[in-house]
Amino acid sequence: MYILNNGALPPDMENNLCLFYCKEQGYLYSGTEAIWWCFCGDDPFWYGPENVTDNYINNYDCNSKCIVDPEQICGGTWRLSVYKTGYIPFKKGQVQYQLVSNNTMLTAPPDQVMTARSKIRCAQYCEISDDCKVFVMFTEIGQCSLYYSYTVMCEGVQHAQGFQVYMMK
């Protein structure tokens, strides 16, 4: 597992927050450790099977209660509570799209709006949705809007900085 945040962590860390964070970053697994540490990675066996012989470390199991929700266990000392994030990985080149219009946005209401940090992630969301034909990415705030019809392009376009309209191939 890879540590993502070695400094200030959210004071409300719990398993779901870590899981959603790791999924948004594109990782297959998330793990909490020692109440508030959040780890993300693609291989839960990165460090191999447990073979620690130090009795001090072995005496600590996954028994640390999450700060926000004491009903949840957030790992332990040198122990991770590991969960699958549900992220569906894509191979490079698998998703194909083309820029239709730059610095314009569609005036028609989107069929779905979500957060995406990049146009590639937005295209992946569009690809997952069987009905998506066009997507609009607003990179400044990380907003991805999905449209299920090509005809939406005829319904109006408004000039706006930071918006890009893409069509799936």
WOTABEL-V29025 format. One record per helix or strand. SS is the DSSP state (A for helix, B for strand). FROM is the first residue (numbers start at 0). TO is the last residue. If there is no record, write none. Layout:
BEGIN
ss;from;to
SS;FROM;TO
SS;FROM;TO
END
This chain:
BEGIN
ss;from;to
B;1;2
A;14;23
B;28;32
B;36;40
A;54;57
B;64;64
B;72;72
B;75;75
B;78;83
B;96;105
B;111;114
A;118;127
B;133;137
B;142;146
A;149;154
B;156;167
END
